[in-house]
Amino acid sequence: MQESSTGPRAGWSSRLVGLVAVLALVNFMVDSAITAPLLVLPEMLDHFDTDQAAWLNASAMLAGVMWAPLLAKSADVHGKRKVLVLTLLLSGVGAVVCAVAPTIWVFVPGRLLQGAAVAAMFLAVAIVREVFATRTAMVVVGIVTSGSAVLNIASRFLVERLAVEFGFRVLFVVAAVVAAVMTICVVLVIPESRVRTPGRIDVAGALLLGSGLAGVLSYISLGSEFGWLAVVPLALLVAGAAALARWFLVSSRKPEPLIDIRNLGLPLVLTLLVLFLAAGSYQSVLQLIPLVADVSASQQLGYGLATRDRWRCCSPCPRSASRSVARCPVCSRRASGRP
């Protein structure tokens, strides 16, 4: 638990290699916490007797919208390693809650806690930029991000066996254990930052933003079931819109808001909108693939993936655009019934 040196390092040492390995494993933990439930989505829907697939999976990403800027600001104030440890602990606690959740009403809050893992990706990049010299840092960021993707590809075979043998809950048990191990590794290997940026942490802004998004999205997900003009969905919509409006007004006046919307020009807003729509579409495809794959071939719908092989066909490989079944030659052959 040594303090960081006076400046970025251009060379390599055994300690820096260990740091890169730990950060790659942290990113692997993040990918597992966010995307692994996609592999068992049909089983979770059956277990909780619900059709709210988005809340079982995407609730973690929704919470990440709130956790990421909040924890990033906390890292500037209190230190990156300390906040990274907190992030891993929050994700681990969320995984435990999901593993023991008797109902969907307990499971979703667990996923919201797991969403804190999203902040770990940004903290890992910030630590790399602080420890390494600029030219070396660019290479290290690529190693950290792509290395975790390789680990995820390899882990899918283990995930398949565990899920088949012990049920979907074992994935969250594994996520909790990995988060605990990564917490210990971060404390032992990653140096604490000496750089501090004094400031205030906008917790109220994070709560307003998170509750506002949750209210609006709850209306969208529940409106089709209970009616778009029903009392409960409309109440959620009004409350969510009010929270977002309040967040916007407060953030435009605060000296240190959670997100400084005053610096958002039209080009940046359009860029963020494109990224938001692209990420949303991509996550929707990932969510649909296991549901489509779970359809029995006996229904003669042309899918033919409802076997154990669907785990391999539909395993998402993080940060890879080749996850689509249509673009995968192995999945295409299986879907068409070819050997």
C-alpha positions in Angstrom: 0.0 0.0 0.0 2.7 2.4 -1.0 2.0 6.0 -2.1 2.3 6.9 -5.7 5.5 8.4 -6.9 6.0 12.1 -7.7 5.0 11.7 -11.3 4.0 9.4 -14.2 6.5 6.6 -15.1 7.6 6.0 -18.7 9.3 2.6 -18.0 8.0 -0.7 -16.7 8.6 -2.6 -13.5 7.2 -5.7 -11.9 4.9 -3.5 -9.8 3.5 -1.7 -12.8 2.9 -5.0 -14.6 1.0 -6.1 -11.5 -1.0 -2.9 -11.5 -2.0 -3.4 -15.1 -3.0 -7.0 -14.4 -5.2 -5.9 -11.5 -6.9 -3.2 -13.4 -7.6 -5.6 -16.3 -9.2 -8.0 -13.7 -11.2 -5.1 -12.3 -12.6 -4.4 -15.8 -13.3 -8.1 -16.1 -15.3 -8.0 -12.9 -17.3 -5.0 -14.2 -18.1 -6.8 -17.5 -19.2 -9.9 -15.5 -21.4 -7.9 -13.1 -23.1 -6.0 -15.9 -23.4 -8.5 -18.7 -23.3 -12.0 -17.1 -27.0 -11.9 -16.2 -27.8 -11.7 -19.9 -26.8 -15.4 -20.1 -29.5 -16.4 -17.6 -32.2 -13.9 -18.5 -34.9 -16.5 -19.5 -34.3 -18.4 -16.3 -34.6 -15.2 -14.1 -37.8 -14.2 -15.9 -39.3 -17.7 -15.2 -38.1 -17.7 -11.5 -39.5 -14.3 -10.7 -42.6 -14.8 -12.9 -42.2 -11.5 -14.7 -41.8 -10.1 -18.2 -39.8 -7.1 -17.0 -36.6 -8.2 -18.7 -35.2 -4.7 -18.8 -35.3 -4.2 -15.0 -33.6 -7.5 -14.3 -30.7 -6.6 -16.5 -30.5 -2.9 -17.5 -31.2 -1.6 -14.1 -27.5 -1.9 -13.3 -26.6 0.2 -16.3 -29.3 2.8 -15.3 -27.8 3.0 -11.8 -24.3 3.3 -13.4 -25.5 6.7 -14.8 -25.8 7.9 -11.3 -22.9 6.1 -9.7 -20.2 7.0 -12.3 -20.1 10.8 -12.0 -20.7 10.6 -8.2 -17.9 8.2 -7.6 -15.6 9.9 -10.1 -16.0 13.2 -8.2 -15.4 11.4 -5.0 -12.2 10.0 -6.4 -10.9 13.5 -7.1 -11.6 14.6 -3.6 -10.7 11.5 -1.5 -8.3 9.5 -3.7 -8.8 7.1 -6.6 -7.8 3.9 -4.9 -10.0 4.5 -1.9 -13.0 5.1 -4.1 -12.2 2.2 -6.3 -12.3 -0.1 -3.2 -15.7 1.4 -2.2 -16.9 0.8 -5.8 -15.9 -2.9 -5.6 -17.5 -3.3 -2.2 -20.8 -1.8 -3.4 -20.9 -4.1 -6.4 -20.1 -7.1 -4.2 -22.9 -6.3 -1.8 -25.3 -5.8 -4.7 -24.3 -9.3 -6.0 -25.0 -10.8 -2.6 -28.4 -9.2 -2.5 -29.2 -10.5 -6.0 -28.0 -14.0 -5.0 -30.4 -14.3 -2.1 -33.3 -12.1 -3.4 -36.6 -13.9 -2.9 -38.6 -11.5 -5.2 -37.9 -9.1 -8.0 -38.5 -6.2 -5.6 -35.3 -7.3 -3.7 -33.4 -8.3 -6.8 -33.7 -5.0 -8.6 -32.2 -2.9 -5.7 -29.3 -5.4 -5.7 -28.7 -4.7 -9.4 -28.8 -1.0 -8.7 -26.0 -1.5 -6.2 -24.1 -3.6 -8.7 -24.3 -0.7 -11.1 -21.6 1.0 -9.1 -19.2 -1.2 -10.9 -19.6 1.0 -14.0 -17.6 3.7 -12.2 -14.7 1.2 -11.9 -14.0 1.4 -15.6 -13.5 5.1 -15.5 -11.5 5.0 -12.3 -9.2 2.3 -13.9 -8.4 4.7 -16.8 -7.8 7.6 -14.4 -5.4 5.5 -12.4 -3.5 4.5 -15.6 -3.2 8.1 -16.7 -1.9 9.2 -13.3 0.7 6.4 -12.9 2.0 6.1 -16.5 3.5 8.7 -18.8 1.2 9.9 -21.6 2.6 7.7 -24.4 2.7 4.6 -22.3 -0.7 5.3 -20.8 -2.4 5.0 -24.2 -1.0 1.5 -24.6 -1.8 0.5 -21.1 -5.5 1.6 -21.4 -5.8 -0.6 -24.5 -4.3 -3.6 -22.6 -6.6 -3.1 -19.7 -9.7 -2.8 -21.8 -9.0 -5.5 -24.3 -7.5 -7.8 -21.8 -10.8 -7.9 -19.8 -12.6 -8.8 -23.0 -10.4 -11.8 -23.6 -11.0 -13.0 -20.1 -14.7 -12.7 -20.6 -14.6 -14.8 -23.7 -12.8 -17.6 -21.8 -15.0 -17.3 -18.7 -18.2 -18.0 -20.7 -17.5 -21.7 -20.8 -17.2 -21.8 -17.0 -20.4 -19.7 -16.7 -22.3 -22.2 -18.8 -21.4 -25.2 -16.6 -22.0 -23.3 -13.4 -25.4 -22.0 -14.5 -26.6 -25.4 -15.7 -25.4 -27.2 -12.6 -26.4 -24.7 -9.9 -28.9 -22.3 -11.4 -28.7 -18.6 -12.2 -27.9 -17.5 -8.6 -24.4 -18.9 -8.7 -23.4 -16.2 -11.2 -24.0 -13.6 -8.6 -22.2 -15.6 -5.9 -19.2 -15.7 -8.3 -19.5 -11.9 -8.9 -19.5 -11.3 -5.2 -16.4 -13.5 -4.7 -14.6 -11.8 -7.6 -15.4 -8.4 -6.2 -14.0 -9.3 -2.8 -10.8 -10.7 -4.3 -10.4 -7.6 -6.5 -10.8 -5.4 -3.5 -7.9 -7.1 -1.8 -5.8 -6.9 -4.9 -6.5 -3.2 -5.4 -5.5 -2.5 -1.7 -2.2 -4.5 -2.0 -1.1 -3.5 -5.5 -2.5 -0.1 -6.6 -0.8 3.0 -5.0 -3.0 5.7 -3.6 -3.1 9.0 -5.5 -1.4 12.0 -3.9 -3.3 14.3 -6.2 -6.5 15.7 -4.5 -9.0 18.2 -5.9 -10.9 19.9 -3.1 -14.6 20.2 -3.8 -18.1 19.3 -2.9 -19.8 16.0 -3.9 -23.3 16.6 -5.3 -25.1 13.6 -3.7 -28.5 15.4 -4.0 -28.0 15.9 -7.7 -27.2 12.2 -8.2 -30.4 11.2 -6.3 -32.5 13.6 -8.4 -31.0 12.4 -11.6 -31.3 8.7 -10.7 -34.9 9.0 -9.4 -36.0 11.1 -12.4 -34.7 8.5 -14.9 -36.2 5.7 -12.9 -39.6 7.3 -12.8 -39.7 8.0 -16.5 -38.4 4.5 -17.4 -40.8 2.9 -15.0 -43.7 4.6 -16.8 -42.4 3.3 -20.1 -42.0 -0.3 -18.8 -45.3 -0.4 -16.8 -47.5 1.6 -19.1 -48.0 -1.2 -21.6 -49.1 -3.5 -18.8 -51.3 -1.3 -16.6 -52.3 1.2 -19.2 -50.6 4.4 -20.4 -53.2 6.6 -18.6 -53.4 4.5 -15.4 -52.9 6.2 -12.1 -49.7 4.5 -11.1 -47.7 4.8 -14.4 -48.8 8.5 -14.7 -47.7 9.2 -11.2 -44.3 7.7 -11.9 -44.0 9.7 -15.1 -45.0 13.0 -13.3 -42.6 12.3 -10.4 -39.8 11.4 -12.7 -40.2 14.4 -14.9 -40.4 16.7 -11.9 -37.2 15.2 -10.5 -35.4 15.7 -13.8 -36.7 19.3 -14.1 -35.5 20.0 -10.6 -32.1 18.4 -11.3 -31.7 20.6 -14.4 -32.6 23.8 -12.6 -30.3 23.1 -9.6 -27.4 21.9 -11.8 -27.5 25.0 -13.8 -27.0 27.1 -10.7 -24.8 25.1 -8.5 -21.0 25.9 -8.5 -20.1 22.2 -8.5 -22.9 20.2 -9.9 -22.8 16.5 -10.6 -22.8 17.2 -14.3 -22.0 20.7 -15.4 -24.7 21.2 -18.0 -23.6 24.8 -18.6 -20.7 23.6 -20.6 -22.7 21.3 -22.9 -22.8 22.9 -26.3 -24.9 21.7 -29.2 -22.1 19.6 -30.9 -21.4 17.8 -27.6 -25.1 17.3 -26.9 -25.6 15.7 -30.3 -22.6 13.5 -29.9 -23.8 12.3 -26.5 -27.3 11.7 -27.9 -25.8 9.5 -30.7 -23.8 7.5 -28.1 -26.8 7.1 -25.9 -29.0 5.8 -28.7 -26.2 3.5 -30.0 -25.5 2.1 -26.5 -29.2 1.6 -25.9 -29.8 -0.2 -29.1 -26.7 -2.4 -28.5 -27.9 -3.3 -25.1 -31.4 -4.1 -26.4 -29.9 -6.5 -29.0 -27.9 -8.2 -26.3 -31.0 -8.5 -24.1 -33.1 -10.0 -27.0 -30.6 -12.6 -28.1 -31.0 -14.9 -25.1 -34.8 -14.6 -25.3 -34.8 -15.5 -28.9 -32.4 -18.3 -28.4 -34.6 -19.7 -25.7 -37.5 -20.3 -28.1 -38.0 -24.0 -28.6 -37.3 -25.3 -32.1 -40.5 -27.3 -31.8 -42.4 -24.1 -32.4 -41.0 -24.0 -35.9 -40.2 -20.3 -35.8 -36.8 -20.8 -37.5 -34.6 -20.2 -34.5 -33.6 -23.7 -33.4 -31.3 -22.5 -30.6 -33.2 -23.7 -27.5 -30.5 -26.2 -26.5 -27.4 -26.1 -24.3 -25.5 -24.6 -27.3 -27.5 -21.4 -26.9 -25.2 -20.5 -24.1 -22.3 -20.4 -26.5 -24.3 -18.8 -29.3 -25.5 -15.9 -27.2 -22.6 -15.3 -24.8 -21.9 -11.6 -25.1 -18.2 -10.7 -25.7 -17.8 -7.2 -24.1 -16.5 -4.4 -26.3 -16.8 -6.5 -29.5 -19.2 -5.6 -32.3 -19.1 -9.2 -33.5 -21.5 -10.3 -30.7 -24.4 -10.3 -33.2 -25.7 -13.8 -34.1 -26.1 -12.7 -37.7 -22.4 -11.9 -37.9 -21.2 -15.0 -36.1 -20.6 -17.9 -38.6 -20.9 -20.5 -35.8 -24.2 -19.1 -34.6 -25.4 -18.8 -38.2 -24.7 -22.4 -38.8 -26.4 -23.5 -35.6 -29.4 -21.3 -36.2 -29.9 -22.8 -39.7 -29.4 -26.4 -38.4 -26.2 -26.9 -40.3 -23.4 -28.9 -38.5 
